[in-house]
Amino acid sequence: MQFQQLRAFQEVAAELSFTRAAKNLHYAQSTVTTQIKNLEEAVGTELFDRSRRQLTLTEAGRRLLPHAEQIIELAETARRDVAAVTRQPARRHRLRQASPRALL
């Protein structure tokens, strides 16, 4: 299971369309389709019911979605947290001069 697969899954689940999901993600539709197929292979089951005219989540897809959303949110929180460090001014540590007794 890869992060980009989960992100594609989340977007397809939100849009219920491979075409709109691909457009939102700035991917080719075939890329999104491949990511979903690879994710389905990784979890061992289909995540979308493609048999009807309208795309719907399977039970497995409904169960995976909240986990995918948590993983994506956690990754975004980590990215923001790390980015915040780079925006902070560097802390300067003052070296304390050792007393002559400490050197003995």
DSSP file with accessible surface (Angstrom, degrees, kcal/mol):
  #  RESIDUE AA STRUCTURE BP1 BP2  ACC     N-H-->O    O-->H-N    N-H-->O    O-->H-N    TCO  KAPPA ALPHA  PHI   PSI    X-CA   Y-CA   Z-CA
    1    1 A M              0   0  122      0, 0.0     2,-0.3     0, 0.0    38,-0.1   0.000 360.0 360.0 360.0 122.8    0.0    0.0    0.0
    2    2 A Q     >  -     0   0  126     33,-0.1     4,-2.1     1,-0.1     3,-0.3  -0.817 360.0-119.9-113.4 154.3    1.6    3.3   -1.1
    3    3 A F  H  > S+     0   0   87     -2,-0.3     4,-2.6     1,-0.2     5,-0.2   0.903 113.3  51.8 -57.6 -45.3    0.7    6.8   -0.2
    4    4 A Q  H  > S+     0   0   72      1,-0.2     4,-2.4     2,-0.2    -1,-0.2   0.849 107.8  53.2 -64.5 -32.5   -0.1    7.9   -3.8
    5    5 A Q  H  > S+     0   0   14     -3,-0.3     4,-2.7     2,-0.2    -1,-0.2   0.926 110.1  47.2 -66.1 -43.2   -2.5    4.9   -4.1
    6    6 A L  H  X S+     0   0    6     -4,-2.1     4,-2.8     2,-0.2    -2,-0.2   0.891 111.5  51.1 -65.1 -38.4   -4.3    6.0   -1.0
    7    7 A R  H  X S+     0   0   69     -4,-2.6     4,-2.1     2,-0.2    -2,-0.2   0.924 112.0  46.4 -65.7 -42.5   -4.5    9.5   -2.2
    8    8 A A  H  X S+     0   0    0     -4,-2.4     4,-2.8     2,-0.2     5,-0.2   0.925 112.4  51.4 -64.3 -42.3   -5.9    8.4   -5.6
    9    9 A F  H  X S+     0   0    0     -4,-2.7     4,-2.8     1,-0.2     5,-0.2   0.932 109.3  49.9 -59.7 -47.1   -8.4    6.1   -3.7
   10   10 A Q  H  X S+     0   0   41     -4,-2.8     4,-2.1     1,-0.2    -1,-0.2   0.918 112.9  46.7 -59.2 -42.7   -9.5    9.0   -1.5
   11   11 A E  H  X S+     0   0   24     -4,-2.1     4,-2.4     2,-0.2     5,-0.3   0.912 112.6  47.9 -70.3 -41.5  -10.1   11.2   -4.6
   12   12 A V  H  X>S+     0   0    0     -4,-2.8     4,-3.2     1,-0.2     5,-0.6   0.927 112.2  51.1 -64.1 -41.0  -11.9    8.6   -6.6
   13   13 A A  H  <5S+     0   0   13     -4,-2.8    -2,-0.2    -5,-0.2    -1,-0.2   0.890 112.2  46.8 -63.3 -37.8  -14.1    7.8   -3.5
   14   14 A A  H  <5S+     0   0   76     -4,-2.1    -1,-0.2    -5,-0.2    -2,-0.2   0.904 124.9  30.3 -69.7 -41.0  -14.9   11.5   -3.1
   15   15 A E  H  <5S-     0   0   57     -4,-2.4    -2,-0.2     2,-0.2    -1,-0.2   0.684  89.1-143.8 -90.2 -23.3  -15.7   12.1   -6.8
   16   16 A L  T  <5S+     0   0   59     -4,-3.2    39,-0.5    -5,-0.3     2,-0.3   0.875  73.7  95.0  51.5  40.8  -17.0    8.6   -7.6
   17   17 A S     >< -     0   0   19     -5,-0.6     4,-1.9    -6,-0.2    -2,-0.2  -0.900  64.8-155.6-159.5 126.2  -15.4    9.1  -10.9
   18   18 A F  H  > S+     0   0   26     -2,-0.3     4,-2.5     2,-0.2     5,-0.2   0.880  99.8  53.8 -67.7 -37.8  -11.9    8.1  -12.2
   19   19 A T  H  > S+     0   0   83      2,-0.2     4,-2.1     1,-0.2    -1,-0.2   0.946 112.1  41.2 -64.1 -50.5  -12.0   10.9  -14.8
   20   20 A R  H  > S+     0   0  125      2,-0.2     4,-2.6     1,-0.2    -1,-0.2   0.898 114.6  52.9 -67.1 -38.2  -12.7   13.7  -12.3
   21   21 A A  H  X S+     0   0    0     -4,-1.9     4,-2.2     2,-0.2    -2,-0.2   0.936 109.1  49.1 -61.5 -45.0  -10.3   12.2   -9.7
   22   22 A A  H  X>S+     0   0    4     -4,-2.5     5,-2.6     1,-0.2     4,-0.8   0.920 111.3  49.7 -60.9 -42.6   -7.5   12.2  -12.4
   23   23 A K  H ><5S+     0   0  164     -4,-2.1     3,-0.8     1,-0.2    -2,-0.2   0.934 111.4  48.5 -62.6 -44.8   -8.3   15.8  -13.3
   24   24 A N  H 3<5S+     0   0   70     -4,-2.6    -1,-0.2     1,-0.2    -2,-0.2   0.848 116.0  43.3 -63.2 -36.3   -8.2   16.9   -9.7
   25   25 A L  H 3<5S-     0   0   23     -4,-2.2    -1,-0.2    -5,-0.2    -2,-0.2   0.488 109.7-122.7 -86.7  -6.9   -4.9   15.1   -9.1
   26   26 A H  T <<5S+     0   0  170     -4,-0.8     2,-0.3    -3,-0.8    -3,-0.2   0.898  70.3 127.1  62.4  41.4   -3.4   16.3  -12.4
   27   27 A Y      < -     0   0   75     -5,-2.6    -1,-0.3    -6,-0.2     2,-0.2  -0.858  68.9 -99.0-117.8 161.9   -2.8   12.7  -13.5
   28   28 A A    >>  -     0   0   55     -2,-0.3     4,-1.6     1,-0.1     3,-0.6  -0.511  36.1-118.8 -72.8 148.6   -3.8   10.8  -16.6
   29   29 A Q  H 3> S+     0   0   93      1,-0.3     4,-2.6     2,-0.2     5,-0.2   0.890 115.0  58.2 -58.6 -37.0   -6.9    8.6  -16.0
   30   30 A S  H 3> S+     0   0   80      1,-0.2     4,-2.4     2,-0.2    -1,-0.3   0.857 102.5  54.5 -63.4 -32.0   -4.9    5.5  -16.7
   31   31 A T  H <> S+     0   0   58     -3,-0.6     4,-2.5     2,-0.2    -1,-0.2   0.933 109.8  45.8 -66.2 -45.0   -2.5    6.4  -13.9
   32   32 A V  H  X S+     0   0    0     -4,-1.6     4,-2.6     2,-0.2     5,-0.2   0.933 112.4  51.1 -64.0 -44.2   -5.4    6.7  -11.4
   33   33 A T  H  X S+     0   0   34     -4,-2.6     4,-2.6     1,-0.2    -2,-0.2   0.929 111.5  47.8 -58.9 -43.9   -6.9    3.4  -12.7
   34   34 A T  H  X S+     0   0   74     -4,-2.4     4,-2.7     2,-0.2     5,-0.2   0.913 110.3  51.7 -64.8 -41.5   -3.5    1.7  -12.3
   35   35 A Q  H  X S+     0   0   28     -4,-2.5     4,-2.2     1,-0.2    -1,-0.2   0.915 111.8  46.6 -62.7 -41.6   -3.0    3.0   -8.8
   36   36 A I  H  X S+     0   0    0     -4,-2.6     4,-2.9     2,-0.2    -2,-0.2   0.929 112.3  49.7 -66.9 -43.9   -6.5    1.8   -7.7
   37   37 A K  H  X S+     0   0  112     -4,-2.6     4,-2.1    -5,-0.2    -2,-0.2   0.918 112.2  48.4 -61.3 -41.1   -5.9   -1.7   -9.3
   38   38 A N  H  X S+     0   0   66     -4,-2.7     4,-2.2     2,-0.2    -1,-0.2   0.887 111.6  49.6 -67.3 -37.7   -2.5   -1.9   -7.5
   39   39 A L  H  X S+     0   0    0     -4,-2.2     4,-2.3    -5,-0.2     5,-0.3   0.922 109.2  52.1 -65.4 -42.4   -4.1   -0.9   -4.2
   40   40 A E  H  X>S+     0   0   19     -4,-2.9     4,-1.4     1,-0.2     5,-1.3   0.897 109.8  49.3 -61.1 -38.2   -6.8   -3.5   -4.7
   41   41 A E  H  <5S+     0   0  149     -4,-2.1    -1,-0.2     1,-0.2    -2,-0.2   0.910 109.6  52.5 -65.8 -39.0   -4.1   -6.1   -5.3
   42   42 A A  H  <5S+     0   0   58     -4,-2.2    -2,-0.2     1,-0.2    -1,-0.2   0.880 116.8  37.2 -66.0 -37.6   -2.3   -4.9   -2.1
   43   43 A V  H  <5S-     0   0   51     -4,-2.3    -1,-0.2     2,-0.2    -2,-0.2   0.579 108.6-124.8 -92.0 -11.6   -5.5   -5.3    0.1
   44   44 A G  T  <5S+     0   0   66     -4,-1.4     2,-0.3    -5,-0.3    -3,-0.2   0.679  76.0  67.5  82.6  19.1   -6.7   -8.4   -1.7
   45   45 A T  S   <S-     0   0   71     -5,-1.3    -2,-0.2    -6,-0.2     2,-0.2  -0.987  86.3 -87.5-160.6 162.4  -10.2   -7.2   -2.7
   46   46 A E        -     0   0  113     -2,-0.3    15,-0.3     1,-0.1    14,-0.3  -0.531  26.1-168.3 -75.5 141.5  -12.0   -4.8   -4.9
   47   47 A L  S    S+     0   0    1     -2,-0.2    11,-2.1     1,-0.2     2,-0.4   0.621  71.0  45.9-103.4 -18.4  -12.6   -1.3   -3.5
   48   48 A F  E    S-A   57   0A   0      9,-0.3     2,-0.8    13,-0.1     9,-0.3  -0.969  74.1-132.5-128.2 143.0  -15.1   -0.1   -6.0
   49   49 A D  E     +A   56   0A  38      7,-3.5     7,-1.4    -2,-0.4     3,-0.2  -0.848  28.4 171.8 -91.6 112.2  -18.2   -1.7   -7.6
   50   50 A R        +     0   0   89     -2,-0.8    -1,-0.1     5,-0.2     5,-0.1   0.306  54.3  91.3-102.5   6.8  -17.8   -1.1  -11.3
   51   51 A S  S    S+     0   0   99      3,-0.1    -1,-0.1     2,-0.0     2,-0.1   0.772  78.6  61.5 -78.4 -27.2  -20.6   -3.3  -12.4
   52   52 A R  S    S-     0   0  165      2,-0.4     4,-0.1    -3,-0.2     0, 0.0  -0.447  96.7-103.6 -92.1 174.6  -23.3   -0.6  -12.4
   53   53 A R  S    S+     0   0  256     -2,-0.1     2,-0.4     2,-0.1    -1,-0.1   0.859 108.9  57.4 -64.5 -33.0  -23.5    2.5  -14.4
   54   54 A Q  S    S-     0   0  129    -37,-0.0    -2,-0.4     1,-0.0     2,-0.3  -0.824  90.0-121.3-104.1 138.1  -22.5    4.5  -11.4
   55   55 A L        +     0   0   22    -39,-0.5     2,-0.3    -2,-0.4    -5,-0.2  -0.562  38.5 175.4 -74.8 132.3  -19.2    3.8   -9.5
   56   56 A T  E     -A   49   0A  37     -7,-1.4    -7,-3.5    -2,-0.3     2,-0.3  -0.957  32.4-104.7-136.0 157.2  -19.8    2.9   -5.8
   57   57 A L  E     -A   48   0A  27     -2,-0.3    -9,-0.3    -9,-0.3     2,-0.1  -0.581  31.3-135.5 -77.2 141.1  -17.6    1.9   -2.9
   58   58 A T     >  -     0   0   33    -11,-2.1     4,-2.6    -2,-0.3     5,-0.2  -0.353  35.7 -95.3 -79.6 175.2  -17.7   -1.8   -1.9
   59   59 A E  H  > S+     0   0   97      1,-0.2     4,-2.0     2,-0.2     5,-0.2   0.919 130.2  51.2 -58.5 -41.8  -17.9   -2.7    1.8
   60   60 A A  H  > S+     0   0   30    -14,-0.3     4,-2.2     1,-0.2    -1,-0.2   0.908 109.1  50.9 -62.7 -40.3  -14.1   -3.0    1.8
   61   61 A G  H  > S+     0   0    0    -15,-0.3     4,-2.2     1,-0.2    -2,-0.2   0.905 108.7  51.0 -63.8 -41.0  -13.8    0.4    0.2
   62   62 A R  H  < S+     0   0  130     -4,-2.6    -1,-0.2     1,-0.2    -2,-0.2   0.864 112.5  47.3 -64.3 -34.7  -16.0    1.9    2.8
   63   63 A R  H  X S+     0   0  170     -4,-2.0     4,-0.6    -5,-0.2    -2,-0.2   0.849 113.5  47.2 -74.7 -34.6  -13.9    0.4    5.5
   64   64 A L  H  X S+     0   0   24     -4,-2.2     4,-2.6    -5,-0.2     3,-0.5   0.848  95.6  75.8 -74.9 -32.2  -10.6    1.5    4.0
   65   65 A L  H  X S+     0   0   32     -4,-2.2     4,-2.7     1,-0.2     5,-0.2   0.875  93.6  47.2 -53.5 -50.1  -11.7    5.1    3.4
   66   66 A P  H  > S+     0   0   63      0, 0.0     4,-2.1     0, 0.0    -1,-0.2   0.895 113.7  49.9 -62.8 -32.4  -11.4    6.4    7.0
   67   67 A H  H  X S+     0   0  106     -4,-0.6     4,-2.5    -3,-0.5    -2,-0.2   0.925 110.7  49.1 -68.1 -43.4   -8.0    4.8    7.3
   68   68 A A  H  X S+     0   0    0     -4,-2.6     4,-2.6     1,-0.2     5,-0.2   0.920 111.1  50.4 -61.1 -42.7   -6.8    6.4    4.1
   69   69 A E  H  X S+     0   0   88     -4,-2.7     4,-2.6    -5,-0.2    -1,-0.2   0.903 110.6  49.4 -64.0 -39.5   -8.1    9.8    5.2
   70   70 A Q  H  X S+     0   0  132     -4,-2.1     4,-2.7    -5,-0.2    -1,-0.2   0.914 111.7  48.3 -65.0 -43.0   -6.3    9.4    8.5
   71   71 A I  H  X S+     0   0   77     -4,-2.5     4,-2.4     2,-0.2    -2,-0.2   0.931 113.5  47.0 -63.3 -44.6   -3.0    8.5    6.9
   72   72 A I  H  X S+     0   0   20     -4,-2.6     4,-2.3     2,-0.2    -2,-0.2   0.925 113.7  47.9 -64.8 -42.9   -3.3   11.4    4.4
   73   73 A E  H  X S+     0   0  100     -4,-2.6     4,-2.6    -5,-0.2    -2,-0.2   0.914 111.4  50.7 -64.9 -40.7   -4.1   13.8    7.2
   74   74 A L  H  X S+     0   0  124     -4,-2.7     4,-2.5     2,-0.2    -2,-0.2   0.919 110.4  49.3 -63.7 -41.5   -1.3   12.6    9.3
   75   75 A A  H  X S+     0   0   40     -4,-2.4     4,-2.4     2,-0.2    -1,-0.2   0.908 111.8  48.8 -63.9 -40.5    1.1   12.9    6.4
   76   76 A E  H  X S+     0   0   64     -4,-2.3     4,-2.6     2,-0.2    -2,-0.2   0.909 110.6  50.6 -66.3 -41.2   -0.1   16.5    5.8
   77   77 A T  H  X S+     0   0   60     -4,-2.6     4,-2.6     2,-0.2    -2,-0.2   0.923 111.0  49.0 -61.9 -43.5    0.2   17.4    9.5
   78   78 A A  H  X S+     0   0   51     -4,-2.5     4,-2.6     2,-0.2     5,-0.3   0.921 110.6  50.8 -61.9 -42.7    3.8   16.0    9.5
   79   79 A R  H  X S+     0   0  137     -4,-2.4     4,-2.6     1,-0.2    -2,-0.2   0.938 112.5  45.9 -61.4 -45.8    4.6   18.0    6.3
   80   80 A R  H  X S+     0   0  105     -4,-2.6     4,-2.0     2,-0.2    -1,-0.2   0.909 112.4  51.4 -63.9 -40.5    3.3   21.2    7.9
   81   81 A D  H  X S+     0   0  112     -4,-2.6     4,-1.1    -5,-0.2    -2,-0.2   0.932 113.1  43.6 -63.5 -45.3    5.1   20.6   11.2
   82   82 A V  H >X S+     0   0   96     -4,-2.6     4,-1.2     1,-0.2     3,-0.5   0.914 112.2  53.5 -67.7 -39.7    8.4   20.0    9.4
   83   83 A A  H 3X S+     0   0   20     -4,-2.6     4,-1.0    -5,-0.3    -1,-0.2   0.859 101.7  60.3 -63.7 -32.9    7.9   23.0    7.2
   84   84 A A  H 3X S+     0   0   29     -4,-2.0     4,-0.7     1,-0.2     3,-0.4   0.857  99.7  56.6 -64.0 -33.0    7.2   25.2   10.2
   85   85 A V  H X< S+     0   0   92     -4,-1.1     3,-0.9    -3,-0.5    -1,-0.2   0.906 103.6  52.6 -65.3 -39.3   10.7   24.4   11.5
   86   86 A T  H 3< S+     0   0  112     -4,-1.2    -1,-0.2     1,-0.2    -2,-0.2   0.738 107.1  53.3 -72.2 -18.3   12.3   25.7    8.3
   87   87 A R  H 3< S+     0   0  175     -4,-1.0    -1,-0.2    -3,-0.4    -2,-0.2   0.604  92.2  90.0 -89.4 -13.0   10.4   29.0    8.7
   88   88 A Q  S << S-     0   0  114     -3,-0.9     3,-0.1    -4,-0.7     2,-0.0  -0.602  88.8-105.5 -83.0 144.7   11.6   29.6   12.2
   89   89 A P        -     0   0  118      0, 0.0     2,-0.1     0, 0.0    -1,-0.1  -0.390  45.9 -97.0 -65.4 146.1   14.9   31.5   12.7
   90   90 A A        -     0   0   89      1,-0.1     2,-0.3    -4,-0.1    -4,-0.0  -0.398  37.4-120.5 -64.8 136.9   17.7   29.3   13.7
   91   91 A R        -     0   0  206     -2,-0.1     2,-0.6    -3,-0.1    -1,-0.1  -0.642  22.0-144.9 -78.6 136.5   18.3   29.2   17.4
   92   92 A R        -     0   0  232     -2,-0.3     2,-0.5     2,-0.0    -1,-0.0  -0.900   8.0-152.8-105.3 127.2   21.8   30.3   18.4
   93   93 A H        -     0   0  162     -2,-0.6     2,-0.4     0, 0.0    -2,-0.0  -0.855  10.4-138.9-100.2 129.4   23.3   28.5   21.3
   94   94 A R        -     0   0  232     -2,-0.5     2,-0.5     1,-0.0    -2,-0.0  -0.720  15.1-131.0 -86.6 134.9   25.8   30.4   23.4
   95   95 A L        -     0   0  167     -2,-0.4     2,-0.4     3,-0.0    -1,-0.0  -0.721  19.9-136.6 -82.6 129.3   28.9   28.5   24.4
   96   96 A R        -     0   0  234     -2,-0.5     2,-0.4     1,-0.0    -1,-0.0  -0.730  18.7-119.4 -86.4 139.0   29.6   29.0   28.1
   97   97 A Q        -     0   0  190     -2,-0.4     2,-0.2     1,-0.1    -1,-0.0  -0.627  29.9-123.6 -77.5 128.8   33.1   29.5   29.0
   98   98 A A        -     0   0   55     -2,-0.4    -1,-0.1     1,-0.1     5,-0.0  -0.480  24.0-115.3 -72.4 141.9   34.3   26.8   31.2
   99   99 A S    >>  -     0   0   63     -2,-0.2     4,-1.0     1,-0.1     3,-0.8  -0.430  24.5-115.3 -72.9 152.7   35.8   27.8   34.6
  100  100 A P  G >4 S+     0   0  107      0, 0.0     3,-0.6     0, 0.0     4,-0.5   0.870 116.4  57.2 -59.1 -30.4   39.5   27.1   35.1
  101  101 A R  G >4 S+     0   0  217      1,-0.2     3,-0.9     2,-0.2    -3,-0.0   0.841  99.6  58.3 -69.0 -32.6   38.6   24.7   37.9
  102  102 A A  G <4 S+     0   0   72     -3,-0.8    -1,-0.2     1,-0.2    -4,-0.0   0.767 100.3  58.2 -68.5 -22.8   36.3   22.7   35.5
  103  103 A L  G <<        0   0  135     -4,-1.0    -1,-0.2    -3,-0.6    -2,-0.2   0.642 360.0 360.0 -80.7 -16.4   39.3   22.0   33.3
  104  104 A L    <         0   0  187     -3,-0.9    -3,-0.0    -4,-0.5     0, 0.0  -0.380 360.0 360.0 -82.5 360.0   41.4   20.4   36.0
